[in-house]
Amino acid sequence: MHKKINIFILMVFLAQSLLSKEPTMAILQDIESNDIQHFKFGNYQFTCLAYGVLSIDELYRESALDSKCQESINGFYNKRADLKYYTNSKLKVMQLYNVEFKDSRCIIYTSGGKSLSEFLLEEGLAVIKPLFKDEEFQYYFLKAQKKAKMSRNGIWAKNITRECISNIYNK
């Protein structure tokens, strides 16, 4: 009975967190890729995908097997292996982070109140999702993506944008 009460309280708290704009403090358990992290809140474990962006990793997973897109991404990561694990430099396992749930994805706040999505955009490891409309984040995301384009970082340095992103816009 005690376990059922704890689960009920946790579910009420999570529902309240989802409905409110308040970030939830959660412990990072694992970093699967630049755009997927696993967190724990009490006894509840959940997976976060980066909010508002399509990462290189997501473009790779969504593209056809052995496509030009996958070849370009593999070539990119072969030259810049450090960027394959970029999120590991921004987040530390077993540390508490503010996590806000939005549109079935997560906004993970890192150092200086900046979101992980912004860091991925700045490094050219992600692009803003097509038709993304969020007044709260749109300016910051556009600014970060423009910085990556101007510096020709990550996805903007190669033909990855042409070979992968055009497929996303055609869907």
C-alpha positions as CSV (number, residue, x, y, z in Angstrom):
1,M,0.0,0.0,0.0
2,H,2.9,2.4,0.9
3,K,4.4,1.8,-2.6
4,K,1.1,2.7,-4.3
5,I,0.9,5.9,-2.3
6,N,4.4,6.9,-3.3
7,I,3.7,6.1,-7.0
8,F,0.5,8.2,-6.8
9,I,2.3,11.1,-5.2
10,L,5.1,10.9,-7.8
11,M,2.5,10.8,-10.7
12,V,0.7,13.9,-9.2
13,F,4.0,15.7,-8.9
14,L,5.0,14.9,-12.5
15,A,1.6,15.9,-13.8
16,Q,1.9,19.2,-12.0
17,S,5.4,19.7,-13.4
18,L,4.3,19.0,-16.9
19,L,1.4,21.4,-16.6
20,S,3.5,24.2,-15.0
21,K,6.4,26.1,-16.5
22,E,8.5,25.1,-13.5
23,P,11.6,23.1,-14.4
24,T,12.0,19.8,-12.6
25,M,15.3,18.9,-10.9
26,A,16.4,15.4,-12.1
27,I,19.5,13.4,-11.9
28,L,21.3,12.6,-15.2
29,Q,21.7,8.8,-15.3
30,D,23.2,8.3,-18.8
31,I,24.0,10.1,-22.0
32,E,23.0,7.9,-25.0
33,S,23.8,10.4,-27.7
34,N,24.0,14.2,-28.2
35,D,20.2,14.4,-28.3
36,I,19.1,11.6,-26.0
37,Q,19.7,11.6,-22.2
38,H,18.3,9.4,-19.4
39,F,17.2,11.0,-16.2
40,K,15.9,9.9,-12.8
41,F,13.4,11.7,-10.6
42,G,12.9,9.9,-7.4
43,N,12.2,6.3,-8.4
44,Y,10.9,7.4,-11.8
45,Q,13.3,7.1,-14.9
46,F,12.6,8.9,-18.1
47,T,14.3,9.7,-21.4
48,C,14.8,13.2,-22.8
49,L,15.1,14.2,-26.4
50,A,16.4,17.7,-27.2
51,Y,13.6,20.2,-27.6
52,G,13.0,22.2,-30.8
53,V,15.9,20.7,-32.8
54,L,16.8,17.9,-35.1
55,S,20.3,16.6,-34.2
56,I,22.8,15.0,-36.5
57,D,22.2,11.8,-34.6
58,E,18.4,12.0,-35.2
59,L,18.9,12.8,-38.9
60,Y,21.1,9.7,-39.0
61,R,18.5,7.5,-37.3
62,E,15.7,8.8,-39.6
63,S,17.5,8.5,-42.9
64,A,17.6,5.4,-45.1
65,L,20.2,2.7,-44.4
66,D,23.4,3.4,-46.3
67,S,22.1,6.7,-47.7
68,K,24.1,9.7,-48.7
69,C,23.0,11.3,-45.5
70,Q,24.4,8.5,-43.3
71,E,27.6,8.5,-45.3
72,S,28.0,12.2,-44.8
73,I,27.4,12.0,-41.1
74,N,29.8,9.0,-40.7
75,G,32.4,11.0,-42.6
76,F,31.8,14.0,-40.4
77,Y,32.2,12.0,-37.2
78,N,35.3,10.3,-38.5
79,K,37.0,13.7,-38.9
80,R,35.5,15.2,-35.7
81,A,35.2,12.2,-33.4
82,D,35.2,14.6,-30.4
83,L,31.8,16.0,-31.5
84,K,30.1,12.6,-31.4
85,Y,30.2,12.9,-27.6
86,Y,29.9,16.6,-27.4
87,T,27.0,16.4,-24.8
88,N,29.4,14.6,-22.4
89,S,31.4,17.9,-22.2
90,K,28.3,19.9,-21.2
91,L,26.5,17.4,-18.9
92,K,27.9,15.2,-16.2
93,V,26.3,11.9,-15.2
94,M,24.9,11.8,-11.6
95,Q,24.5,15.5,-11.5
96,L,21.2,17.4,-11.0
97,Y,19.8,19.4,-13.9
98,N,16.7,21.6,-14.4
99,V,14.5,19.8,-16.9
100,E,11.4,21.3,-18.4
101,F,9.0,19.2,-20.4
102,K,7.6,20.6,-23.6
103,D,5.9,18.9,-26.6
104,S,7.0,15.4,-25.5
105,R,10.7,16.6,-25.4
106,C,12.9,18.1,-22.8
107,I,14.6,21.4,-22.3
108,I,17.7,20.7,-20.3
109,Y,19.3,23.8,-18.8
110,T,23.1,23.7,-18.5
111,S,25.6,26.2,-17.4
112,G,24.5,29.8,-17.4
113,G,20.9,29.0,-18.0
114,K,21.5,28.0,-21.6
115,S,19.7,25.0,-22.9
116,L,21.4,21.9,-24.4
117,S,19.5,22.6,-27.6
118,E,21.2,26.0,-27.9
119,F,24.7,24.4,-27.5
120,L,23.9,21.7,-30.1
121,L,22.8,24.4,-32.5
122,E,25.9,26.6,-31.9
123,E,28.2,23.6,-32.6
124,G,26.3,22.7,-35.8
125,L,25.2,19.4,-34.3
126,A,21.6,20.2,-34.8
127,V,19.2,22.3,-36.8
128,I,16.0,24.0,-35.8
129,K,13.0,21.7,-36.4
130,P,10.9,22.7,-39.5
131,L,7.9,24.8,-38.5
132,F,9.3,25.4,-35.0
133,K,7.3,28.1,-33.4
134,D,8.0,28.9,-29.8
135,E,8.3,32.6,-28.9
136,E,10.2,31.8,-25.7
137,F,13.1,30.0,-27.5
138,Q,12.9,30.9,-31.2
139,Y,15.2,34.0,-30.9
140,Y,17.8,32.0,-29.0
141,F,17.7,29.1,-31.3
142,L,17.9,31.2,-34.5
143,K,20.8,33.1,-33.0
144,A,22.7,29.9,-32.2
145,Q,22.0,28.4,-35.6
146,K,23.1,31.5,-37.4
147,K,26.3,31.5,-35.4
148,A,27.0,27.9,-36.5
149,K,26.2,28.8,-40.2
150,M,28.5,31.8,-40.2
151,S,31.3,29.8,-38.6
152,R,30.6,26.8,-40.8
153,N,30.5,24.6,-37.7
154,G,29.3,20.9,-37.8
155,I,26.5,20.2,-40.2
156,W,27.1,23.5,-42.0
157,A,30.7,22.7,-43.0
158,K,29.8,19.8,-45.3
159,N,27.0,18.8,-47.6
160,I,25.1,17.2,-44.7
161,T,22.5,20.0,-44.8
162,R,21.8,19.3,-48.5
163,E,21.8,15.5,-48.2
164,C,19.9,15.1,-44.9
165,I,17.8,18.1,-44.2
166,S,16.0,18.2,-47.5
167,N,14.5,14.8,-46.6
168,I,13.1,16.2,-43.4
169,Y,11.4,19.1,-45.2
170,N,9.9,16.7,-47.8
171,K,8.2,14.6,-45.2
